[in-house]
Each structure stands twice: as C-alpha cells, then as structure tokens.
Amino acid sequence: MTDCSPKTALSVEVGKRSSSHGQYSAELVSGSCDEDDCLIRTGTVWSCIAHIITAVIGSGVLSLAWSVAQLGWIAGPVSMLFFAIVTYVSSFLLSDCYRTPNPVTGKRNRSYVDAVKIYLGKKHRFCCGLLQFINLCGCGIAYTITTSISMRAIQKSNCYHKEGHQASCSYGHSFYMLLFGTIQIVTSQIPDFHNMVWLSIIAAIMSFSYSSIGFALGLAKVIENGRIKGSVGGVTQVSAAHKLWSVTQAIGDIAFAYPYSTILLEIQDTLKSPPAENRTMKKASMISIFITTFFYLCCGCFGYAAFGNDTPGNLLTGFGFFEPFWLIDIANVCIVIHLVGGYQVYSQPVFAGVERWVSEKYPESEFVNRFYTVKAPFFPVYRVNPLRLCFRTAYVCFTTAIAIVFPYFNQVLGVLGSLNFWPLTIYFPVQMYFVQRRIGRWTEKWVVLQMFSVVCLLVSVVSLIGSVEGLITAKLK
C-alpha cells in the first residue's frame, strides 16, 4: 500500500501528481488512506445529490412545456415518467460497476472509461471515450450558448418593460460568451470533483430556484386564464409530417433531459465508505430522479396548461411571460449561476481523463507533475500545476470559440445527443452489468435487460431522425 504519512514542503515544489489516478499525491493530503490509494473521499449522499441535480436539471427543464405541448396531456407526462425509470435503471446497473469484481469490496474504477476497459476491453474503451468526450465537450459548448441566451433575456425583459411588448429588442451574444468563458477559466482551476461540492450545492439551489419560478409563473397564468389549456393529442393545427417531426423532437428533448451516466462513476468516486459506494449512489440517484421528475412535471405540465398550442420553446427566455419582469430577471440570473456549476460538472471528467493520461505518459515531466504554492492576499494557499493551468484554459477557450462561431450549435448537439444516448446510457451499462454479475445468455434477467436495451435503441433512433430533421430545417431558415 502507498505510504500516506504527511510530509512538509520546504520549497516551491509542494507535490507530485500520482500517476495512478491523476490527483494529488501523499504530499498533499494528511490522514489515513482509502484501501487502494491516497485519495481521501468524504462525499455523502447529499453531496452526491447536489452533483447529480446540478448535472441533470439544466435550463432545458424550461423547454419541457413545449415537449408536452407536442405530445399532449397523456403522452407528455407518461414520457417523462418512462425516462425517469430508464435513467434509474441505468444508474442502478452502472453503480454496481464501480468496483471489480465485487461491487462492494473490489478494485475501484474511477471513471466511466476505466470501467468499460476493465469489463469490455480496450476497443470498447476507445469508442466509449470518444463518445463521452464529444458528449461532455458538446455540453460545455451548449452551456456557453445557453448562458448568453439567458443574459440577453434579461436585457430583453427590461427592454420590453420599458418600451412595450412589441418593441424591437435585439442584442448580441459574443460578449456574454466571452464573459462566461472568463469565469470558467477561473473555476476550471478547481482541482476535481472532490473540491467542488460547494459549487454543486450553489448550482443545485439555483436549479430549484428558476424551476420553481417557471412553475409558479405557469400556475399563475393558469389561474389568470381561468382554465387549463391543451388537449390529449397536443398541437394538432399542423400537417401530419410536421406533427411527426415535432413528436420525435419532443421525445428526444425529454430523453436527453435525464441521463447522467457519463459522469456517474466520477461522482461515485467522491463517496466515502462505509456504507458501500453503490448503496449510497443508488439512494442518491433515486432521490435525485424523484426531485428532478417532480420539477419536470410541474414546469412541463403547468407551462402547457398556461399556453396550450402557443407554448414557447423556453418559458423564461422565449417570453411566454413578460411580467413581472424583475422575477424573470432573477430566474435568468439563477440559470446563469447554475450553468457555471453545470459546466464544471461536465468538464471535470474531461480534465481528469486527459491529465491522468498525460501524467502516465510523462511521469518525469515537471511541467506535468510538479505543483507550486501560490499565496495571494486575503485568499487561502492555492497549489498551481502548469499542465492544469494551460490545458484547462485552452479547453475553455476552445468551447467558447466554438460557441461564438456556431451560436446555433444546439441543433448539432441534439444530433450528437441522439447518437450518444443509447451507447452511453444503455448499452455500456447493460453489457458491463452482464459481465460483473456473470449473467448468462437467455436467462430471464438477460432477456429482460436486452429488451430494455432494444426499446431504448428504437427511441434513440426515432429521436435521431427528428433531430436531423430539426437541424436541416434550422439551416434552411
């Protein structure tokens, strides 16, 4: 076992990165080790819930009212419940793959791609790593775009309040993306998931805040109307082809509003034990998915009840509501603050993966492995690593630049999300579970899980078709 006795730093070099997991080595921690490394895990079920909610409840919750409008009063809520169950099943299977071979006492798999390599081999790991990187990087770009939309919505809200609802209020987006990128350069220096619980807690609170505001505004609008709008079949005053494409896009929006499989094992790696990490993760997943589904149903259903066929694509930035303008401003500020934390939740696995790979490839490089102490007035001591500083800054600059060049990247992201949903959320977790539990072919559990996988594949294909159509339509406009 690695020596975990604390040491005293006498020079600017305060530690070397451990090539086994890409985090600080023994020089940077004190106290006892976990059983297989020197990374002290302190996460609890509540910190886990904060990470999950920060990842899952994005500003997309406010677009679910449009999805319900396309599907109608029965299919809309049922679809949300269906994907809530799918997400829980996926998280249940994946959480048992954190340790190998025994889910309680086996060796840790600290990331999704590490688990895929152990259970399914190097070829699967390469495919999984590529898909995961595209998905996580795409989320960072989408969050940058969404931030600029929310910031412009604040300006528009104030403009409409002063000039009238028919005023021409238009603003650019590049400045806000650059501002968001600057903030992310700073927050990206947070070492890892273990050190960003406070940010996830703030982001989760912001999620609750703007979701509650969207729900409250929808409820108030229903009371003002004096009736519940909408129908069982959803929007019907369109052609059959348009209805079909809208339904497939709506299913896709709901399907991809839930999963967090790409970062589940990274979150699970922050949990202390006992109790066993898989038990804590399953409990946190159940609570998080219940909370998420509650807010999704509230925002989606009350938004549709308020506007019916005229439901906007986003309740807060699409200006279904104009007043009270100050409350809409507060909600959009909450969205921006949440996206700061959400960006980090989806970027930390990229940072950890790349830095771990470089550290293993160049174990003697001081640029890669040396840490320096920086002490600024009124701030605690911070340890700076040259590789972390350069790579993370470059990554943030890259996502910001792509967002500025392609401000409508969300349509492309919808296609990428459709491609990634089935392999990352369903296929890999199911196949790893088969290996981990030694489930034989054509047994009852094998058949049930394979049917589950096939159904989700069909949903993913349908959603992909709708996303491609939406991308083509957006380009032709």
PAMAR-400496 format. One record per residue (C-alpha): residue number from 0; x, y, z. Coordinates in Angstrom, 2 decimals, m for minus. Layout:
% PAMAR-400496
  sedo     east    north       up
   NUM        X        Y        Z
...
***
This chain:
% PAMAR-400496
  sedo     east    north       up
     0     0.00     0.00     0.00
     1     1.21     3.53    m0.72
     2     2.80     5.42     2.15
     3     0.32     8.05     3.31
     4     2.29     9.78     6.02
     5     2.09    13.58     5.64
     6     5.26    15.42     4.63
     7     6.38    19.02     4.92
     8     7.12    21.06     1.79
     9    10.26    23.20     2.11
    10    10.39    24.66    m1.39
    11     8.10    25.90    m4.13
    12     7.51    22.31    m5.15
    13     4.72    21.06    m2.91
    14     3.87    17.76    m4.51
    15     3.87    15.41    m7.45
    16     0.85    14.09    m9.25
    17     0.17    10.42    m8.63
    18     0.19     8.64   m11.99
    19    m2.30     6.08   m10.68
    20    m5.21     8.47   m10.59
    21    m4.06    11.92   m11.70
    22    m4.78    13.64    m8.37
    23    m2.52    14.99    m5.64
    24    m0.10    12.50    m4.13
    25     0.60    11.84    m0.47
    26     2.46    15.14    m0.04
    27    m0.83    17.00    m0.44
    28    m3.01    15.12     1.96
    29    m2.90    14.03     5.54
    30    m4.67    11.36     7.49
    31    m5.45     7.81     6.57
    32    m5.75     6.37     3.08
    33    m8.57     4.55     1.44
    34    m7.74     0.90     0.96
    35    m6.19     1.25    m2.51
    36    m4.85     4.78    m2.84
    37    m4.20     8.07    m1.06
    38    m7.26     9.95    m2.28
    39    m9.37    10.77     0.76
    40   m13.06    10.52    m0.12
    41   m15.52    12.48     2.00
    42   m18.63    12.55    m0.21
    43   m22.04    11.73     1.25
    44   m25.45    11.02    m0.18
    45   m26.23    14.76    m0.02
    46   m23.11    15.89    m1.86
    47   m23.88    13.19    m4.43
    48   m27.43    14.51    m4.84
    49   m26.04    18.03    m5.35
    50   m23.72    16.83    m8.13
    51   m26.50    14.85    m9.85
    52   m29.08    17.62    m9.72
    53   m26.52    20.12   m10.98
    54   m25.85    17.81   m13.93
    55   m29.44    16.80   m14.69
    56   m31.66    19.82   m14.04
    57   m30.37    22.20   m16.65
    58   m32.13    25.13   m18.22
    59   m33.67    22.54   m20.55
    60   m36.31    21.95   m17.88
    61   m37.93    25.15   m19.13
    62   m38.29    23.72   m22.65
    63   m40.24    20.67   m21.47
    64   m43.52    22.59   m21.67
    65   m43.02    22.70   m25.44
    66   m42.38    18.95   m25.45
    67   m45.60    18.29   m23.54
    68   m47.43    20.55   m25.99
    69   m46.30    18.36   m28.90
    70   m47.19    15.08   m27.16
    71   m50.39    16.06   m25.34
    72   m51.73    15.55   m21.85
    73   m51.27    11.78   m21.73
    74   m48.15    11.03   m23.76
    75   m46.22    14.00   m22.36
    76   m46.29    13.14   m18.62
    77   m46.05     9.40   m19.38
    78   m42.87    10.02   m21.42
    79   m41.29    11.87   m18.50
    80   m42.11     9.02   m16.12
    81   m40.82     6.47   m18.62
    82   m37.45     8.17   m18.99
    83   m37.20     8.68   m15.24
    84   m37.47     4.89   m14.86
    85   m34.97     4.33   m17.69
    86   m32.48     6.66   m16.03
    87   m32.84     4.99   m12.64
    88   m32.38     1.51   m14.12
    89   m29.28     2.71   m15.97
    90   m27.81     4.31   m12.83
    91   m28.63     1.16   m10.82
    92   m26.71    m1.04   m13.26
    93   m23.77     1.33   m13.61
    94   m23.30     1.98    m9.89
    95   m22.58    m1.73    m9.36
    96   m19.73    m1.49   m11.86
    97   m17.71     0.96    m9.75
    98   m15.75    m1.90    m8.19
    99   m14.30    m5.00    m9.84
   100   m15.03    m7.87    m9.46
   101   m17.09    m7.48    m6.28
   102   m19.38    m4.37    m6.24
   103   m18.62    m3.79    m2.52
   104   m15.00    m4.83    m1.93
   105   m13.42    m4.95    m5.39
   106   m10.92    m2.58    m7.00
   107   m12.21     0.89    m7.89
   108   m12.98     2.06   m11.43
   109   m12.68     5.82   m11.04
   110   m14.20     6.80   m14.35
   111   m16.68     5.56   m16.93
   112   m14.00     4.71   m19.49
   113   m11.92     2.86   m16.89
   114   m14.90     0.65   m16.07
   115   m15.59    m0.02   m19.76
   116   m11.95    m1.05   m20.28
   117   m11.99    m3.47   m17.34
   118   m15.30    m5.10   m18.20
   119   m15.47    m4.89   m22.01
   120   m11.91    m4.38   m23.26
   121    m9.76    m1.69   m24.90
   122   m11.76    m1.42   m28.14
   123   m14.95    m0.64   m26.25
   124   m13.00     1.81   m24.11
   125   m11.83     3.74   m27.18
   126   m15.37     4.00   m28.57
   127   m16.76     4.94   m25.17
   128   m14.05     7.53   m24.57
   129   m14.63     9.17   m27.95
   130   m18.41     9.34   m27.45
   131   m18.04    10.58   m23.89
   132   m15.62    13.33   m24.90
   133   m17.92    14.52   m27.70
   134   m20.88    14.49   m25.32
   135   m19.13    16.33   m22.48
   136   m17.49    18.86   m24.78
   137   m20.82    19.44   m26.52
   138   m22.48    20.10   m23.17
   139   m19.84    22.72   m22.39
   140   m20.49    24.46   m25.71
   141   m24.26    24.29   m25.22
   142   m23.96    25.73   m21.70
   143   m21.93    28.63   m23.07
   144   m24.61    29.34   m25.68
   145   m27.44    28.98   m23.16
   146   m25.75    31.44   m20.81
   147   m25.67    34.11   m23.49
   148   m29.36    33.45   m24.24
   149   m30.28    33.96   m20.57
   150   m28.19    37.12   m20.29
   151   m29.82    38.54   m23.42
   152   m33.21    37.56   m22.00
   153   m32.52    39.82   m19.01
   154   m31.81    42.74   m21.33
   155   m34.87    41.95   m23.42
   156   m37.09    41.66   m20.35
   157   m36.05    45.12   m19.17
   158   m36.42    46.50   m22.70
   159   m39.94    45.09   m23.12
   160   m40.90    46.50   m19.72
   161   m39.77    50.00   m20.71
   162   m40.60    50.07   m24.42
   163   m43.60    47.74   m24.64
   164   m44.04    44.10   m25.59
   165   m43.93    44.83   m29.32
   166   m40.63    46.72   m29.19
   167   m37.69    45.55   m31.25
   168   m35.25    44.42   m28.58
   169   m32.27    42.55   m30.01
   170   m28.80    42.09   m28.55
   171   m25.59    40.30   m29.47
   172   m24.24    37.19   m27.83
   173   m20.44    37.20   m28.19
   174   m19.73    39.46   m25.22
   175   m21.67    37.26   m22.81
   176   m19.99    34.11   m24.12
   177   m16.58    35.70   m23.58
   178   m17.59    36.77   m20.08
   179   m18.80    33.25   m19.28
   180   m15.57    31.81   m20.69
   181   m13.51    34.11   m18.47
   182   m15.40    32.93   m15.40
   183   m14.89    29.31   m16.44
   184   m11.13    29.79   m16.82
   185   m11.07    30.64   m13.12
   186   m13.49    27.97   m11.90
   187   m11.82    25.32   m14.05
   188    m8.81    25.51   m11.75
   189   m10.85    23.71    m9.09
   190    m8.78    20.50    m8.84
   191   m11.52    17.87    m9.16
   192   m14.98    16.69    m8.10
   193   m13.78    16.28    m4.52
   194   m13.20    20.03    m4.23
   195   m16.29    21.40    m5.96
   196   m19.11    20.24    m3.68
   197   m19.77    23.85    m2.66
   198   m20.19    24.87    m6.32
   199   m22.59    21.98    m6.99
   200   m24.66    22.91    m3.93
   201   m24.97    26.51    m5.14
   202   m25.84    25.33    m8.65
   203   m28.45    22.88    m7.33
   204   m30.09    25.67    m5.30
   205   m30.19    27.81    m8.44
   206   m31.82    24.90   m10.31
   207   m34.57    24.71    m7.73
   208   m34.99    28.48    m7.84
   209   m35.54    29.02   m11.55
   210   m37.54    25.78   m11.90
   211   m39.81    26.95    m9.08
   212   m40.19    30.37   m10.72
   213   m41.12    28.74   m14.03
   214   m43.64    26.51   m12.26
   215   m45.10    29.44   m10.27
   216   m45.46    31.64   m13.35
   217   m47.21    28.81   m15.20
   218   m49.59    28.24   m12.30
   219   m50.32    31.96   m12.03
   220   m51.07    32.10   m15.77
   221   m53.49    29.18   m15.49
   222   m55.31    30.95   m12.66
   223   m55.38    34.17   m14.69
   224   m56.81    32.32   m17.70
   225   m59.41    30.61   m15.56
   226   m59.00    27.33   m17.45
   227   m56.48    24.63   m18.36
   228   m55.39    24.84   m21.98
   229   m54.15    21.98   m24.13
   230   m55.57    18.70   m25.33
   231   m54.95    14.97   m25.18
   232   m53.40    14.96   m28.64
   233   m51.25    18.06   m28.21
   234   m50.73    20.54   m31.04
   235   m52.96    19.46   m33.93
   236   m53.27    22.55   m36.18
   237   m50.31    21.40   m38.28
   238   m49.66    18.98   m41.11
   239   m49.16    15.29   m40.38
   240   m45.48    15.48   m41.37
   241   m44.86    18.49   m39.13
   242   m46.63    16.75   m36.26
   243   m44.47    13.64   m36.70
   244   m41.21    15.61   m36.65
   245   m42.36    17.63   m33.64
   246   m43.25    14.49   m31.69
   247   m39.88    12.87   m32.40
   248   m38.04    16.03   m31.33
   249   m40.15    16.26   m28.18
   250   m39.33    12.66   m27.25
   251   m35.67    13.42   m27.81
   252   m35.81    16.52   m25.60
   253   m37.30    14.50   m22.74
   254   m34.99    11.53   m23.27
   255   m31.85    13.62   m23.06
   256   m33.06    15.78   m20.16
   257   m32.49    12.93   m17.69
   258   m29.34    10.81   m18.20
   259   m26.09    11.48   m16.33
   260   m24.37     8.14   m16.97
   261   m21.29     9.78   m18.49
   262   m20.33    11.27   m15.12
   263   m21.97     8.80   m12.70
   264   m18.83     6.85   m11.80
   265   m16.82    10.06   m11.45
   266   m19.40    11.26    m8.93
   267   m19.45     7.88    m7.20
   268   m15.68     8.08    m6.81
   269   m16.17    11.01    m4.39
   270   m18.19     8.92    m1.89
   271   m16.74     7.72     1.37
   272   m17.28     4.18     2.61
   273   m18.77     2.53     4.56
   274   m21.57     2.28     3.59
   275   m20.71     0.75     0.23
   276   m20.49     3.34    m2.55
   277   m23.01     1.55    m4.75
   278   m25.62     1.65    m1.99
   279   m25.09     5.37    m1.46
   280   m25.18     6.03    m5.19
   281   m28.42     4.13    m5.68
   282   m30.05     6.04    m2.83
   283   m28.82     9.38    m4.15
   284   m29.96     8.50    m7.69
   285   m33.44     7.59    m6.51
   286   m33.84    10.83    m4.54
   287   m32.36    12.97    m7.32
   288   m34.51    11.42   m10.05
   289   m37.63    11.82    m7.89
   290   m36.85    15.52    m7.32
   291   m35.97    16.02   m10.98
   292   m39.16    14.36   m12.21
   293   m41.28    16.47    m9.85
   294   m39.86    19.71   m11.24
   295   m40.02    18.43   m14.81
   296   m43.71    17.56   m14.45
   297   m44.51    20.86   m12.75
   298   m42.77    23.05   m15.31
   299   m43.81    20.97   m18.31
   300   m47.44    20.47   m17.41
   301   m48.23    23.90   m15.97
   302   m46.41    25.59   m18.85
   303   m48.59    23.69   m21.33
   304   m51.70    24.33   m19.24
   305   m50.93    28.06   m19.34
   306   m50.25    28.48   m23.07
   307   m51.69    25.42   m24.84
   308   m50.73    25.32   m28.53
   309   m48.83    28.62   m28.16
   310   m46.36    27.23   m25.63
   311   m42.93    28.83   m26.25
   312   m39.75    26.82   m26.63
   313   m38.49    28.19   m23.31
   314   m40.76    29.58   m20.62
   315   m38.30    32.22   m19.44
   316   m36.18    33.16   m22.47
   317   m38.94    32.60   m25.05
   318   m41.09    35.27   m23.40
   319   m44.21    33.34   m22.72
   320   m44.17    35.65   m19.70
   321   m43.35    39.36   m19.78
   322   m44.29    40.33   m16.24
   323   m43.24    40.60   m13.51
   324   m40.06    41.44   m15.38
   325   m37.91    41.52   m12.24
   326   m38.89    37.93   m11.38
   327   m37.96    36.79   m14.89
   328   m34.63    38.60   m14.47
   329   m33.99    36.77   m11.18
   330   m34.82    33.43   m12.81
   331   m32.38    34.04   m15.66
   332   m29.65    35.09   m13.22
   333   m30.25    31.78   m11.42
   334   m29.89    29.96   m14.74
   335   m26.54    31.64   m15.41
   336   m25.19    30.82   m11.94
   337   m26.37    27.22   m12.32
   338   m24.67    26.90   m15.69
   339   m21.36    27.95   m14.15
   340   m21.55    24.88   m11.90
   341   m23.08    22.68   m14.60
   342   m20.21    23.44   m16.97
   343   m17.75    22.25   m14.34
   344   m19.68    19.06   m13.59
   345   m19.46    18.08   m17.25
   346   m15.88    19.32   m17.75
   347   m14.16    17.75   m14.75
   348   m14.23    14.21   m16.25
   349   m12.50    15.60   m19.36
   350    m9.90    17.38   m17.26
   351    m9.24    14.32   m15.09
   352    m9.04    11.92   m18.04
   353    m6.61    14.00   m20.09
   354    m4.43    14.94   m17.12
   355    m4.26    11.34   m15.92
   356    m3.26    10.12   m19.40
   357    m0.54    12.78   m19.77
   358     0.74    12.10   m16.26
   359     1.08     8.39   m17.00
   360     2.77     9.06   m20.35
   361     5.28    11.60   m18.95
   362     5.83    10.61   m15.31
   363     9.12    12.52   m15.02
   364     7.97    15.79   m16.55
   365     7.99    18.69   m14.11
   366     5.55    20.61   m16.33
   367     3.09    17.75   m15.94
   368     3.63    16.66   m12.36
   369     5.03    19.50   m10.29
   370     2.81    21.72    m8.13
   371     3.66    25.23    m6.93
   372     2.29    27.17    m3.99
   373     0.62    30.50    m4.72
   374    m0.42    32.78    m1.88
   375    m2.47    35.86    m2.73
   376    m3.55    38.44    m0.12
   377    m6.86    37.61     1.55
   378    m7.01    34.21    m0.19
   379    m6.02    30.75     1.04
   380    m2.95    29.00    m0.28
   381    m3.52    27.51    m3.74
   382    m1.41    24.88    m5.50
   383    m0.84    25.54    m9.20
   384     0.12    22.88   m11.72
   385     1.40    24.10   m15.14
   386    m0.36    21.35   m17.11
   387    m3.68    22.00   m15.37
   388    m3.42    25.75   m15.87
   389    m2.56    25.51   m19.58
   390    m4.79    22.63   m20.64
   391    m7.91    23.74   m18.81
   392    m7.55    27.30   m20.01
   393    m7.13    26.07   m23.60
   394   m10.17    23.80   m23.25
   395   m12.37    26.65   m22.03
   396   m11.11    28.88   m24.84
   397   m11.93    26.13   m27.35
   398   m15.53    25.61   m26.15
   399   m16.07    29.38   m26.00
   400   m14.72    29.90   m29.52
   401   m16.92    27.13   m30.97
   402   m19.96    28.62   m29.21
   403   m19.23    32.05   m30.70
   404   m18.64    30.72   m34.22
   405   m21.68    28.39   m34.12
   406   m24.26    30.09   m31.86
   407   m26.91    27.64   m33.08
   408   m24.81    24.64   m32.12
   409   m27.73    23.30   m30.05
   410   m29.20    21.74   m33.20
   411   m25.93    19.89   m33.83
   412   m25.78    18.92   m30.17
   413   m29.25    17.40   m30.49
   414   m27.91    15.07   m33.18
   415   m24.82    14.22   m31.11
   416   m27.01    13.64   m28.07
   417   m29.22    11.27   m30.03
   418   m26.19     9.32   m31.17
   419   m24.74     9.14   m27.65
   420   m27.89     8.37   m25.65
   421   m28.18     4.65   m26.34
   422   m24.50     3.59   m26.20
   423   m23.53     5.68   m23.16
   424   m26.71     5.46   m21.12
   425   m27.97     1.98   m22.01
   426   m25.63    m0.30   m23.97
   427   m22.40     0.01   m21.98
   428   m24.07    m0.14   m18.53
   429   m26.12    m3.20   m19.54
   430   m23.15    m5.05   m21.05
   431   m20.90    m4.27   m18.08
   432   m23.61    m5.45   m15.69
   433   m23.79    m8.76   m17.57
   434   m20.06    m9.28   m17.08
   435   m19.99    m8.03   m13.50
   436   m22.88   m10.23   m12.37
   437   m21.93   m13.14   m14.66
   438   m25.40   m13.21   m16.22
   439   m25.68   m15.97   m18.81
   440   m27.30   m15.67   m22.22
   441   m31.02   m16.36   m22.48
   442   m31.54   m16.27   m18.74
   443   m34.59   m14.34   m17.56
   444   m32.59   m11.30   m16.43
   445   m30.53   m11.32   m19.65
   446   m33.69   m11.32   m21.81
   447   m35.35    m8.54   m19.79
   448   m32.31    m6.26   m19.95
   449   m31.77    m6.93   m23.65
   450   m35.40    m5.99   m24.34
   451   m34.88    m2.85   m22.26
   452   m31.81    m2.04   m24.38
   453   m33.63    m2.64   m27.68
   454   m36.58    m0.42   m26.71
   455   m34.21     2.41   m25.77
   456   m32.32     1.91   m29.05
   457   m35.55     2.37   m31.01
   458   m36.34     5.52   m29.04
   459   m32.84     6.83   m29.73
   460   m33.19     6.14   m33.48
   461   m36.56     7.91   m33.61
   462   m35.12    10.88   m31.74
   463   m32.09    10.97   m34.05
   464   m34.35    11.19   m37.09
   465   m36.25    14.09   m35.51
   466   m33.02    15.86   m34.52
   467   m31.57    15.57   m38.03
   468   m34.80    16.97   m39.48
   469   m34.68    19.83   m36.99
   470   m31.07    20.58   m37.94
   471   m31.91    20.63   m41.65
   472   m34.93    22.86   m41.03
   473   m32.87    25.27   m38.91
   474   m30.22    25.57   m41.64
   475   m32.83    26.27   m44.33
   476   m34.43    29.10   m42.39
***
